[in-house]
Amino acid sequence: MKTKWFFLFLMAISPFAFVSCDSDDDDNDGINVSEDVQRALRDKYPNAAHVEWGAKAGYYVAEFWENGVEFDAWFSTDAVWKMTEMDLGVDVNKLPTTVKEAFLGSDYATWVVDDIDKYEREDMTFYLIEVEKEGLRDRNLYYNEQGGLLKDAEDMPNDDVLPTTQFE
């Protein structure tokens, strides 16, 4: 009889066992993000949800979701927005017509699209299409909004796009 009560007791308290395992939607990943930087994010993206802060290359980077899309917004330490990366997935139909047509007319049209990102900066908007083909090295294709190919580069480790990345 004691065993039966013991198991009933365990079943009764088990829903409370994970109450303290709440995930924090505004995780700062152990870094101190100033209120000015956080306010700059709220001002630019008032609907940002599930914000997580990190630091990279001297910038604060806010990873968040808005309308089901993942974003990374980059801010300087003095709370100035520098760049936003928007994850478009792998569907070329999410690209502007000019970029889609340029890509589909390129030598890489038969390659598998691994990822597409849209980047917005104060000076320009561009798209990164990551492609792969068996037996060949993966490529990163950078297009401007008009469909012009800015850069065709081999995908390398640590070749992240930064607010200072140039295409000349």
Secondary structure, 3 states (H helix, E strand, C coil): CHHHHHHHHHHHHHHHCCHHHCCCCCECCCCCCCHHHHHHHHHHCCCCEEEEEEEECCEEEEEEEECCEEEEEEECCCCCEEEEEEEEECCHHHCCHHHHHHHHCCCCCCCEEEEEEEEEECCCEEEEEEEECCCCCCEEEEEECCCCEEEEEECCCCCCCCCCCCCC
